[in-house]
Amino acid sequence: MLTARDRVRQAEVVMVELQTALRAVGITLPSLCVDPVSCASSVMAPLVELGRCNLDTAQRLADVLAEYAKTAAPGHGAEERQP
């Protein structure tokens, strides 16, 4: 079983991996961080806070995910869902 410190470290590692992956496709989430309130909980795992972003960043993220879905999850892209 992981200690609280181990869980926070794990959340920090995942946060950095997400930040790196997003930056690789030109996206920066300015408020990306480990949620400090969730770190205090002994019941739940620490949460990664994605935070707020402007509309351009949200659109870029949606575009990147939709493009990924075309190849990684055929049938799940936005084009396939439209009537």
N, C-alpha and C positions, 0 to 999 in steps of 0.2 A: 504494500500500500504506500502511495506517495505521501510525503509530508506536505504541509502547507507551502513550505519554501520550494519544494520540488515542483508542486503544481504551478506556482507563480513563475518559476523558471521555464517550465514547459509552455505556459501561455506566452511568455516573452519571446521564446524561440519561434513559436508559431506566428506571432505578430510580425517578427522581423522577416520570416519567410514570405508572409503575405505582402508585406511592404515591398520586398525585393521583387516579387512576381508582378505586382501592380506597376512598379516603376519600369520594369522591363517592357511593358506595353504602353508606357507613357501616362500612367495614372498615379496621382499622388492624393491620398486621403489625408488631409492636414490634421485631422483629429484622431487618427489611428493610434490606439494605445491599449494597454491592459487596464480593464476597469478596476479601480482600486476598491470599490465597495464589494465587488464579488470576491476579491482576494481575502476579505475579512470573514467570509462565510466558511464554516466548517462542514457545511452540508453540500454545497454545490461547488463545482470547479470554477476557477477564475474564467471570466469572460473577456474576449477581445472586443473592445469598443471600436466600431467602424467610424463612428462620429458623423459629423455633418460635412457636406460638400456642396459646391455650387452646381448649377444645372449643367454646365459644360462637362464637368467631371462625371456627374451622374450619367449623362448621355454617352460619354466615352466608355464608361464601365459597362453600360447596357450593350453598346456596340460590340465591345470585345467579347462579352459573354455570349451574345447572339452568334457571332462569327465562330466562336469555339464550339457552340452547340451544333452547328452545321456539320462538323466533322467528328466530334467526339460523341454526340448523342443524336444521330440522324432521326428526324421526325420530331425533334424538340425545338427547332429554331422558330423564330417569330413568323417566318414566311409559311411554314407548315401549319401553323395554328389559325391563320386567317381564312375565312370562308371564301 
